[in-house]
C-alpha cells in the first residue's frame, strides 16, 4: 500500500487510471492501525483493478482540508479524478470490498 502526500495526491489519486481508495489515517488513531492490515489484504486482492493508498492526515493538511476530512479513519473512493464515495470509521472487510466493487 503506497503512502501519498499533499505533493503527490493529484498525480497518484486524481490522475490514476484505476479507481483509488484513499485511507486518511493518523498515527494516534487506534482504529486506523486495526484497519491497516485489512487494507493491505484488499490492495493485493484488487491489484490491477483498483489501488489503495494512505495519507497521513497530520502531515498532509492541504489534502485533508480539500476533502473535508474531520475524523480518522476516513476512506475516500476516487474514480476518474472524482470523489465518488466517502465513509468515516473502520469498516469490516466485506463493506470495503462492496465499496470497491462499485467502481472496479
CNS distance restraints for C-alpha pairs under 8 A (distance, minus, plus):
assign (resid   1 and name CA) (resid  39 and name CA) 7.83 0.50 0.50
assign (resid   1 and name CA) (resid  40 and name CA) 6.06 0.50 0.50
assign (resid   1 and name CA) (resid  43 and name CA) 6.50 0.50 0.50
assign (resid   1 and name CA) (resid  52 and name CA) 6.05 0.50 0.50
assign (resid   1 and name CA) (resid  53 and name CA) 5.42 0.50 0.50
assign (resid   1 and name CA) (resid  54 and name CA) 7.10 0.50 0.50
assign (resid   2 and name CA) (resid  52 and name CA) 7.24 0.50 0.50
assign (resid   2 and name CA) (resid  53 and name CA) 4.86 0.50 0.50
assign (resid   2 and name CA) (resid  54 and name CA) 6.32 0.50 0.50
assign (resid   3 and name CA) (resid  53 and name CA) 5.88 0.50 0.50
assign (resid   3 and name CA) (resid  54 and name CA) 5.04 0.50 0.50
assign (resid   3 and name CA) (resid  55 and name CA) 5.81 0.50 0.50
assign (resid   3 and name CA) (resid  56 and name CA) 7.94 0.50 0.50
assign (resid   4 and name CA) (resid   8 and name CA) 5.79 0.50 0.50
assign (resid   4 and name CA) (resid   9 and name CA) 6.08 0.50 0.50
assign (resid   4 and name CA) (resid  12 and name CA) 7.40 0.50 0.50
assign (resid   4 and name CA) (resid  53 and name CA) 6.76 0.50 0.50
assign (resid   4 and name CA) (resid  54 and name CA) 6.12 0.50 0.50
assign (resid   4 and name CA) (resid  55 and name CA) 5.24 0.50 0.50
assign (resid   4 and name CA) (resid  56 and name CA) 7.96 0.50 0.50
assign (resid   5 and name CA) (resid   9 and name CA) 5.77 0.50 0.50
assign (resid   5 and name CA) (resid  55 and name CA) 6.01 0.50 0.50
assign (resid   5 and name CA) (resid  56 and name CA) 7.48 0.50 0.50
assign (resid   5 and name CA) (resid  59 and name CA) 7.86 0.50 0.50
assign (resid   5 and name CA) (resid  60 and name CA) 5.98 0.50 0.50
assign (resid   6 and name CA) (resid  10 and name CA) 7.97 0.50 0.50
assign (resid   6 and name CA) (resid  60 and name CA) 5.36 0.50 0.50
assign (resid   6 and name CA) (resid  61 and name CA) 7.57 0.50 0.50
assign (resid   6 and name CA) (resid  62 and name CA) 6.22 0.50 0.50
assign (resid   6 and name CA) (resid  63 and name CA) 5.69 0.50 0.50
assign (resid   8 and name CA) (resid  12 and name CA) 5.90 0.50 0.50
assign (resid   9 and name CA) (resid  13 and name CA) 5.46 0.50 0.50
assign (resid   9 and name CA) (resid  14 and name CA) 6.94 0.50 0.50
assign (resid   9 and name CA) (resid  63 and name CA) 7.60 0.50 0.50
assign (resid  10 and name CA) (resid  14 and name CA) 4.83 0.50 0.50
assign (resid  10 and name CA) (resid  15 and name CA) 6.10 0.50 0.50
assign (resid  11 and name CA) (resid  15 and name CA) 4.81 0.50 0.50
assign (resid  11 and name CA) (resid  16 and name CA) 6.91 0.50 0.50
assign (resid  12 and name CA) (resid  16 and name CA) 5.72 0.50 0.50
assign (resid  13 and name CA) (resid  20 and name CA) 6.07 0.50 0.50
assign (resid  13 and name CA) (resid  22 and name CA) 7.97 0.50 0.50
assign (resid  13 and name CA) (resid  78 and name CA) 7.12 0.50 0.50
assign (resid  13 and name CA) (resid  81 and name CA) 6.78 0.50 0.50
assign (resid  14 and name CA) (resid  78 and name CA) 7.26 0.50 0.50
assign (resid  14 and name CA) (resid  79 and name CA) 7.77 0.50 0.50
assign (resid  14 and name CA) (resid  80 and name CA) 6.66 0.50 0.50
assign (resid  14 and name CA) (resid  81 and name CA) 3.81 0.50 0.50
assign (resid  14 and name CA) (resid  82 and name CA) 6.99 0.50 0.50
assign (resid  15 and name CA) (resid  80 and name CA) 7.22 0.50 0.50
assign (resid  15 and name CA) (resid  81 and name CA) 6.04 0.50 0.50
assign (resid  16 and name CA) (resid  20 and name CA) 7.32 0.50 0.50
assign (resid  16 and name CA) (resid  80 and name CA) 6.99 0.50 0.50
assign (resid  16 and name CA) (resid  81 and name CA) 7.22 0.50 0.50
assign (resid  17 and name CA) (resid  80 and name CA) 6.69 0.50 0.50
assign (resid  18 and name CA) (resid  48 and name CA) 7.77 0.50 0.50
assign (resid  18 and name CA) (resid  49 and name CA) 6.35 0.50 0.50
assign (resid  18 and name CA) (resid  50 and name CA) 5.20 0.50 0.50
assign (resid  18 and name CA) (resid  51 and name CA) 6.59 0.50 0.50
assign (resid  18 and name CA) (resid  79 and name CA) 6.99 0.50 0.50
assign (resid  18 and name CA) (resid  80 and name CA) 7.61 0.50 0.50
assign (resid  18 and name CA) (resid 104 and name CA) 7.83 0.50 0.50
assign (resid  19 and name CA) (resid  49 and name CA) 7.41 0.50 0.50
assign (resid  19 and name CA) (resid  50 and name CA) 4.88 0.50 0.50
assign (resid  19 and name CA) (resid  51 and name CA) 6.25 0.50 0.50
assign (resid  19 and name CA) (resid  77 and name CA) 7.17 0.50 0.50
assign (resid  19 and name CA) (resid  78 and name CA) 5.64 0.50 0.50
assign (resid  19 and name CA) (resid  79 and name CA) 4.51 0.50 0.50
assign (resid  19 and name CA) (resid  80 and name CA) 6.96 0.50 0.50
assign (resid  19 and name CA) (resid 103 and name CA) 6.51 0.50 0.50
assign (resid  19 and name CA) (resid 104 and name CA) 6.66 0.50 0.50
assign (resid  20 and name CA) (resid  50 and name CA) 5.77 0.50 0.50
assign (resid  20 and name CA) (resid  51 and name CA) 4.69 0.50 0.50
assign (resid  20 and name CA) (resid  52 and name CA) 5.62 0.50 0.50
assign (resid  20 and name CA) (resid  53 and name CA) 7.15 0.50 0.50
assign (resid  20 and name CA) (resid  77 and name CA) 5.75 0.50 0.50
assign (resid  20 and name CA) (resid  78 and name CA) 5.16 0.50 0.50
assign (resid  20 and name CA) (resid  79 and name CA) 6.54 0.50 0.50
assign (resid  21 and name CA) (resid  50 and name CA) 7.62 0.50 0.50
assign (resid  21 and name CA) (resid  51 and name CA) 6.24 0.50 0.50
assign (resid  21 and name CA) (resid  52 and name CA) 4.73 0.50 0.50
assign (resid  21 and name CA) (resid  53 and name CA) 6.31 0.50 0.50
assign (resid  21 and name CA) (resid  75 and name CA) 6.56 0.50 0.50
assign (resid  21 and name CA) (resid  76 and name CA) 5.63 0.50 0.50
assign (resid  21 and name CA) (resid  77 and name CA) 4.39 0.50 0.50
assign (resid  21 and name CA) (resid  78 and name CA) 6.32 0.50 0.50
assign (resid  21 and name CA) (resid 100 and name CA) 7.65 0.50 0.50
assign (resid  22 and name CA) (resid  52 and name CA) 6.00 0.50 0.50
assign (resid  22 and name CA) (resid  53 and name CA) 5.06 0.50 0.50
assign (resid  22 and name CA) (resid  54 and name CA) 5.44 0.50 0.50
assign (resid  22 and name CA) (resid  55 and name CA) 7.09 0.50 0.50
assign (resid  22 and name CA) (resid  75 and name CA) 5.58 0.50 0.50
assign (resid  22 and name CA) (resid  76 and name CA) 5.10 0.50 0.50
assign (resid  22 and name CA) (resid  77 and name CA) 6.23 0.50 0.50
assign (resid  22 and name CA) (resid  78 and name CA) 7.79 0.50 0.50
assign (resid  23 and name CA) (resid  52 and name CA) 7.48 0.50 0.50
assign (resid  23 and name CA) (resid  53 and name CA) 6.15 0.50 0.50
assign (resid  23 and name CA) (resid  54 and name CA) 4.43 0.50 0.50
assign (resid  23 and name CA) (resid  55 and name CA) 6.16 0.50 0.50
assign (resid  23 and name CA) (resid  73 and name CA) 6.68 0.50 0.50
assign (resid  23 and name CA) (resid  74 and name CA) 6.04 0.50 0.50
assign (resid  23 and name CA) (resid  75 and name CA) 4.79 0.50 0.50
assign (resid  23 and name CA) (resid  76 and name CA) 6.71 0.50 0.50
assign (resid  24 and name CA) (resid  54 and name CA) 5.98 0.50 0.50
assign (resid  24 and name CA) (resid  55 and name CA) 5.15 0.50 0.50
assign (resid  24 and name CA) (resid  56 and name CA) 6.20 0.50 0.50
assign (resid  24 and name CA) (resid  57 and name CA) 5.76 0.50 0.50
assign (resid  24 and name CA) (resid  64 and name CA) 7.75 0.50 0.50
assign (resid  24 and name CA) (resid  69 and name CA) 7.74 0.50 0.50
assign (resid  24 and name CA) (resid  72 and name CA) 6.50 0.50 0.50
assign (resid  24 and name CA) (resid  73 and name CA) 5.55 0.50 0.50
assign (resid  24 and name CA) (resid  74 and name CA) 5.12 0.50 0.50
assign (resid  24 and name CA) (resid  75 and name CA) 6.22 0.50 0.50
assign (resid  24 and name CA) (resid  76 and name CA) 7.81 0.50 0.50
assign (resid  25 and name CA) (resid  29 and name CA) 7.13 0.50 0.50
assign (resid  25 and name CA) (resid  32 and name CA) 5.74 0.50 0.50
assign (resid  25 and name CA) (resid  54 and name CA) 6.98 0.50 0.50
assign (resid  25 and name CA) (resid  55 and name CA) 6.28 0.50 0.50
assign (resid  25 and name CA) (resid  56 and name CA) 5.30 0.50 0.50
assign (resid  25 and name CA) (resid  57 and name CA) 5.66 0.50 0.50
assign (resid  25 and name CA) (resid  72 and name CA) 5.51 0.50 0.50
assign (resid  25 and name CA) (resid  73 and name CA) 4.99 0.50 0.50
assign (resid  25 and name CA) (resid  74 and name CA) 7.00 0.50 0.50
assign (resid  26 and name CA) (resid  32 and name CA) 6.86 0.50 0.50
assign (resid  26 and name CA) (resid  56 and name CA) 5.45 0.50 0.50
assign (resid  26 and name CA) (resid  57 and name CA) 5.64 0.50 0.50
assign (resid  26 and name CA) (resid  58 and name CA) 6.31 0.50 0.50
assign (resid  26 and name CA) (resid  72 and name CA) 6.74 0.50 0.50
assign (resid  26 and name CA) (resid  73 and name CA) 7.53 0.50 0.50
assign (resid  27 and name CA) (resid  32 and name CA) 7.78 0.50 0.50
assign (resid  27 and name CA) (resid  33 and name CA) 7.82 0.50 0.50
assign (resid  27 and name CA) (resid  56 and name CA) 7.59 0.50 0.50
assign (resid  29 and name CA) (resid  33 and name CA) 6.78 0.50 0.50
assign (resid  29 and name CA) (resid  72 and name CA) 6.69 0.50 0.50
assign (resid  29 and name CA) (resid  73 and name CA) 7.59 0.50 0.50
assign (resid  30 and name CA) (resid  34 and name CA) 6.47 0.50 0.50
assign (resid  31 and name CA) (resid  35 and name CA) 6.09 0.50 0.50
assign (resid  31 and name CA) (resid  72 and name CA) 7.84 0.50 0.50
assign (resid  31 and name CA) (resid  73 and name CA) 7.00 0.50 0.50
assign (resid  31 and name CA) (resid  89 and name CA) 7.50 0.50 0.50
assign (resid  31 and name CA) (resid  90 and name CA) 6.04 0.50 0.50
assign (resid  32 and name CA) (resid  36 and name CA) 6.24 0.50 0.50
assign (resid  32 and name CA) (resid  72 and name CA) 6.87 0.50 0.50
assign (resid  32 and name CA) (resid  73 and name CA) 5.52 0.50 0.50
assign (resid  32 and name CA) (resid  90 and name CA) 7.04 0.50 0.50
assign (resid  33 and name CA) (resid  37 and name CA) 7.82 0.50 0.50
assign (resid  34 and name CA) (resid  38 and name CA) 7.78 0.50 0.50
assign (resid  35 and name CA) (resid  39 and name CA) 6.36 0.50 0.50
assign (resid  35 and name CA) (resid  90 and name CA) 6.14 0.50 0.50
assign (resid  35 and name CA) (resid  91 and name CA) 7.75 0.50 0.50
assign (resid  36 and name CA) (resid  40 and name CA) 6.23 0.50 0.50
assign (resid  37 and name CA) (resid  41 and name CA) 6.31 0.50 0.50
assign (resid  38 and name CA) (resid  42 and name CA) 6.31 0.50 0.50
assign (resid  38 and name CA) (resid  93 and name CA) 6.37 0.50 0.50
assign (resid  39 and name CA) (resid  43 and name CA) 6.01 0.50 0.50
assign (resid  39 and name CA) (resid  52 and name CA) 7.15 0.50 0.50
assign (resid  40 and name CA) (resid  44 and name CA) 6.56 0.50 0.50
assign (resid  41 and name CA) (resid  45 and name CA) 6.30 0.50 0.50
assign (resid  42 and name CA) (resid  46 and name CA) 5.98 0.50 0.50
assign (resid  42 and name CA) (resid  52 and name CA) 7.79 0.50 0.50
assign (resid  42 and name CA) (resid  93 and name CA) 7.92 0.50 0.50
assign (resid  42 and name CA) (resid  97 and name CA) 7.41 0.50 0.50
assign (resid  43 and name CA) (resid  47 and name CA) 5.93 0.50 0.50
assign (resid  43 and name CA) (resid  50 and name CA) 7.67 0.50 0.50
assign (resid  43 and name CA) (resid  51 and name CA) 6.31 0.50 0.50
assign (resid  43 and name CA) (resid  52 and name CA) 5.52 0.50 0.50
assign (resid  46 and name CA) (resid  50 and name CA) 5.43 0.50 0.50
assign (resid  46 and name CA) (resid  51 and name CA) 7.04 0.50 0.50
assign (resid  47 and name CA) (resid  51 and name CA) 6.67 0.50 0.50
assign (resid  49 and name CA) (resid 104 and name CA) 5.45 0.50 0.50
assign (resid  50 and name CA) (resid 100 and name CA) 7.51 0.50 0.50
assign (resid  50 and name CA) (resid 104 and name CA) 6.02 0.50 0.50
assign (resid  55 and name CA) (resid  60 and name CA) 7.20 0.50 0.50
assign (resid  56 and name CA) (resid  60 and name CA) 6.17 0.50 0.50
assign (resid  57 and name CA) (resid  61 and name CA) 6.15 0.50 0.50
assign (resid  57 and name CA) (resid  64 and name CA) 6.14 0.50 0.50
assign (resid  60 and name CA) (resid  64 and name CA) 6.63 0.50 0.50
assign (resid  61 and name CA) (resid  65 and name CA) 6.03 0.50 0.50
assign (resid  62 and name CA) (resid  66 and name CA) 6.10 0.50 0.50
assign (resid  63 and name CA) (resid  67 and name CA) 6.30 0.50 0.50
assign (resid  64 and name CA) (resid  68 and name CA) 6.10 0.50 0.50
assign (resid  64 and name CA) (resid  69 and name CA) 5.19 0.50 0.50
assign (resid  64 and name CA) (resid  70 and name CA) 7.85 0.50 0.50
assign (resid  65 and name CA) (resid  69 and name CA) 6.39 0.50 0.50
assign (resid  69 and name CA) (resid  74 and name CA) 6.75 0.50 0.50
assign (resid  71 and name CA) (resid  88 and name CA) 6.70 0.50 0.50
assign (resid  71 and name CA) (resid  89 and name CA) 7.58 0.50 0.50
assign (resid  72 and name CA) (resid  88 and name CA) 6.88 0.50 0.50
assign (resid  72 and name CA) (resid  89 and name CA) 6.36 0.50 0.50
assign (resid  73 and name CA) (resid  88 and name CA) 6.01 0.50 0.50
assign (resid  73 and name CA) (resid  89 and name CA) 5.13 0.50 0.50
assign (resid  73 and name CA) (resid  90 and name CA) 6.34 0.50 0.50
assign (resid  74 and name CA) (resid  86 and name CA) 6.96 0.50 0.50
assign (resid  74 and name CA) (resid  87 and name CA) 5.77 0.50 0.50
assign (resid  74 and name CA) (resid  88 and name CA) 4.38 0.50 0.50
assign (resid  74 and name CA) (resid  89 and name CA) 6.00 0.50 0.50
assign (resid  74 and name CA) (resid  90 and name CA) 7.96 0.50 0.50
assign (resid  75 and name CA) (resid  86 and name CA) 5.57 0.50 0.50
assign (resid  75 and name CA) (resid  87 and name CA) 5.29 0.50 0.50
assign (resid  75 and name CA) (resid  88 and name CA) 6.31 0.50 0.50
assign (resid  75 and name CA) (resid  89 and name CA) 7.82 0.50 0.50
assign (resid  76 and name CA) (resid  83 and name CA) 6.88 0.50 0.50
assign (resid  76 and name CA) (resid  84 and name CA) 7.70 0.50 0.50
assign (resid  76 and name CA) (resid  85 and name CA) 5.86 0.50 0.50
assign (resid  76 and name CA) (resid  86 and name CA) 4.30 0.50 0.50
assign (resid  76 and name CA) (resid  87 and name CA) 6.58 0.50 0.50
assign (resid  77 and name CA) (resid  83 and name CA) 5.87 0.50 0.50
assign (resid  77 and name CA) (resid  84 and name CA) 5.70 0.50 0.50
assign (resid  77 and name CA) (resid  85 and name CA) 5.21 0.50 0.50
assign (resid  77 and name CA) (resid  86 and name CA) 6.17 0.50 0.50
assign (resid  77 and name CA) (resid 100 and name CA) 7.81 0.50 0.50
assign (resid  78 and name CA) (resid  82 and name CA) 5.24 0.50 0.50
assign (resid  78 and name CA) (resid  83 and name CA) 4.43 0.50 0.50
assign (resid  78 and name CA) (resid  84 and name CA) 5.53 0.50 0.50
assign (resid  78 and name CA) (resid  85 and name CA) 7.30 0.50 0.50
assign (resid  79 and name CA) (resid  83 and name CA) 6.63 0.50 0.50
assign (resid  79 and name CA) (resid  84 and name CA) 6.62 0.50 0.50
assign (resid  79 and name CA) (resid 103 and name CA) 7.15 0.50 0.50
assign (resid  91 and name CA) (resid  95 and name CA) 6.25 0.50 0.50
assign (resid  91 and name CA) (resid  96 and name CA) 6.55 0.50 0.50
assign (resid  92 and name CA) (resid  96 and name CA) 6.52 0.50 0.50
assign (resid  93 and name CA) (resid  97 and name CA) 6.02 0.50 0.50
assign (resid  94 and name CA) (resid  98 and name CA) 6.21 0.50 0.50
assign (resid  95 and name CA) (resid  99 and name CA) 6.23 0.50 0.50
assign (resid  96 and name CA) (resid 100 and name CA) 6.25 0.50 0.50
assign (resid  97 and name CA) (resid 101 and name CA) 6.02 0.50 0.50
assign (resid  98 and name CA) (resid 102 and name CA) 6.57 0.50 0.50
assign (resid  99 and name CA) (resid 103 and name CA) 7.62 0.50 0.50
assign (resid 100 and name CA) (resid 104 and name CA) 6.09 0.50 0.50
